[in-house]
Amino acid sequence: SMRQCHRMKATRQGWKRPLYLLGKRYFNEAASIAALEADVRMQMRAKEYGTRYSREAGVPKSVDFVQAFMIHVIDEGPVPPVFASEAFIEGEFVKHSSNSG
């Protein structure tokens, strides 16, 4: 399924600066929440495996995945938007994986 990606800005009273996030949601709203939850679980499992691998002696480079979480936006509409989210990474980087392998 195709997803929308949004740059999001989270603020809270007392924070010195906002937190910038990447929010993802599927175009097909009916299957969106379950699919987003599965995406977050998969990314967090990959993070767990990367952490285990990186603890091993003699690994050439450590592996890490960005922390993923769900955001439920409180909205006045009948269906509040839900996003799978992670920290927004500024600048250029090389992505070595995707949901399709």
C-alpha positions in Angstrom: 0.0 0.0 0.0 1.1 3.5 -0.6 1.8 5.9 2.3 1.8 9.6 2.8 4.8 11.1 4.7 4.5 14.3 6.7 7.1 16.4 8.5 5.6 17.1 11.9 6.5 19.5 14.6 5.7 18.7 18.3 5.8 21.5 20.9 5.1 21.6 24.5 5.1 24.4 27.1 8.5 24.5 28.7 10.4 22.9 25.8 13.3 25.0 24.6 12.8 23.9 21.0 10.3 21.8 19.0 10.7 18.2 18.2 10.6 17.4 14.5 9.1 14.1 13.5 8.3 12.1 10.3 4.7 10.9 10.3 3.5 8.2 8.0 0.0 7.0 7.2 -1.6 4.9 4.5 -3.8 6.3 1.8 -6.4 3.5 2.5 -7.7 4.8 5.8 -9.7 1.6 6.6 -6.6 -0.6 6.9 -4.4 2.2 8.1 -4.2 1.8 11.9 -3.5 -1.9 11.9 -0.9 -1.6 9.2 0.8 1.3 10.9 0.9 -0.6 14.2 2.5 -3.6 12.3 5.0 -1.2 10.8 6.0 0.2 14.2 6.3 -3.3 15.7 8.5 -4.5 12.8 10.8 -1.4 13.1 11.1 -1.9 16.8 11.9 -5.6 16.4 14.6 -4.6 13.8 16.0 -2.1 16.4 16.1 -4.9 19.0 18.0 -7.2 16.6 20.4 -4.4 15.6 21.2 -3.7 19.2 21.9 -7.4 19.9 24.1 -7.6 16.8 26.0 -4.5 17.8 26.8 -5.9 21.2 28.6 -8.9 19.7 32.4 -8.8 19.8 34.2 -8.1 16.5 31.3 -6.7 14.5 32.7 -4.3 11.8 30.1 -1.6 12.3 27.2 -1.2 14.7 23.6 -1.3 13.4 20.8 0.9 14.7 17.2 1.7 13.6 15.3 4.8 14.5 12.8 4.5 17.4 9.3 4.2 16.1 6.0 5.0 17.8 2.3 5.8 17.1 0.8 9.3 17.3 -2.9 9.7 17.6 -3.8 13.3 16.7 -6.6 14.8 18.8 -8.8 16.3 16.2 -12.4 17.6 16.0 -13.1 15.4 13.0 -15.0 12.2 13.2 -11.9 10.1 12.6 -8.7 11.5 14.2 -5.6 11.0 12.1 -3.1 8.3 13.3 0.5 8.3 12.3 3.5 5.9 12.6 6.2 8.3 13.6 9.9 8.5 14.1 12.5 11.3 14.6 13.0 13.4 11.5 16.6 13.0 10.4 18.0 16.2 9.0 20.5 16.1 6.1 21.6 13.3 3.8 21.9 9.7 4.8 21.9 6.3 3.1 18.9 4.1 3.8 19.9 0.4 3.6 16.5 -1.2 4.0 12.8 -0.8 3.0 9.5 -2.5 3.8 9.9 -4.5 0.5 13.3 -5.9 1.3 
